[in-house]
Amino acid sequence: MAGMLVLTGKGASLGFRCAGLECREAGDDDNISELLSGIQASGRYGLVVVEERFLEKVPENVMKRIRKKGLPIIIPVNIPGKWGEAEYGESPVVRLIRRAIGYQIKLKK
């Protein structure tokens, strides 16, 4: 059975660890592409939650290779830098729609 891994920046994994999830921390200078390829090659994880700022550094060809294989499923999350701070990124739903139809649409809340 495949497990779940959370990949965050330094010091941001404490809440996930308290929830009982397995975590790995990476620095801004770490090669995330190699890390994700290694996670995929291990076959140990079926779901990988990755801090969105790390995914922005991964080339599209690496992401296509991971998606083509099917596992692990990668879920991007935004983690606030400080308590009470809210960082808003692009919605995963908007990104999925843009990738599926090849066009950017605006969703109203």
C-alpha positions in Angstrom: 0.0 0.0 0.0 1.4 3.4 -1.0 1.8 6.0 1.7 1.6 9.8 1.9 4.4 12.2 2.1 4.4 16.0 2.8 7.3 18.0 1.3 7.7 21.5 2.9 10.2 24.1 3.5 12.5 24.2 6.6 10.4 24.4 9.8 7.0 24.2 8.0 6.3 20.5 8.6 5.5 20.6 12.3 1.7 20.8 11.9 1.8 17.9 9.4 3.9 15.9 11.7 1.5 16.5 14.6 -1.2 15.1 12.4 0.8 11.9 12.0 2.0 12.5 8.5 5.4 11.6 7.2 7.3 14.7 6.2 10.4 15.7 4.4 11.8 19.2 4.5 13.7 20.9 1.7 15.6 24.2 1.4 15.3 26.8 -1.3 18.6 25.6 -2.8 17.6 21.9 -3.0 17.0 20.3 -6.4 13.2 19.6 -6.2 13.2 17.8 -9.6 15.7 15.2 -8.4 13.8 14.9 -5.1 10.5 14.2 -6.8 12.1 11.8 -9.3 13.6 9.9 -6.4 10.3 9.8 -4.5 8.7 8.4 -7.7 11.4 5.8 -8.2 11.1 4.5 -4.7 7.4 3.6 -5.3 6.7 4.1 -1.6 4.3 7.0 -1.9 1.0 7.3 -3.7 0.3 10.8 -2.6 2.8 13.7 -2.2 1.7 17.0 -0.9 4.2 19.7 -2.0 4.6 23.3 -1.1 3.6 25.2 -4.2 6.7 27.4 -4.3 8.8 24.3 -4.8 6.7 23.1 -7.7 7.3 26.3 -9.5 10.9 25.3 -9.8 10.2 22.0 -11.4 10.5 21.9 -15.2 7.3 21.0 -17.1 9.0 17.9 -18.7 9.7 16.5 -15.2 6.1 17.0 -14.2 4.8 15.4 -17.4 7.0 12.4 -16.7 5.6 12.0 -13.2 2.0 12.5 -14.4 2.5 10.0 -17.2 3.5 7.3 -14.7 0.4 8.1 -12.6 2.0 7.8 -9.1 2.6 9.6 -7.0 -0.3 12.0 -7.3 1.1 15.5 -6.4 -1.0 18.0 -4.5 0.2 21.6 -4.3 -0.5 23.5 -1.1 0.3 27.1 0.0 1.7 27.3 3.5 1.8 30.8 5.1 5.2 32.0 6.2 4.0 33.5 9.5 1.0 33.1 11.8 -2.0 35.0 10.4 -0.4 35.5 7.0 -2.3 34.4 4.0 -0.6 33.7 0.7 -2.9 33.2 -2.2 -1.7 31.3 -5.2 -3.4 30.2 -8.3 -6.3 27.8 -7.5 -5.5 24.2 -8.4 -8.9 24.0 -10.1 -8.1 27.0 -12.3 -4.7 25.4 -13.2 -6.4 22.1 -14.0 -9.0 23.7 -16.3 -6.3 25.8 -18.1 -4.3 22.6 -18.7 -7.3 20.7 -19.9 -8.8 23.3 -22.3 -5.6 25.2 -23.0 -7.1 28.6 -22.1 -7.2 30.7 -18.9 -10.7 31.4 -17.5 -11.7 33.6 -14.6 -13.7 31.9 -11.8 -15.9 34.1 -9.6 -16.4 33.2 -6.0 
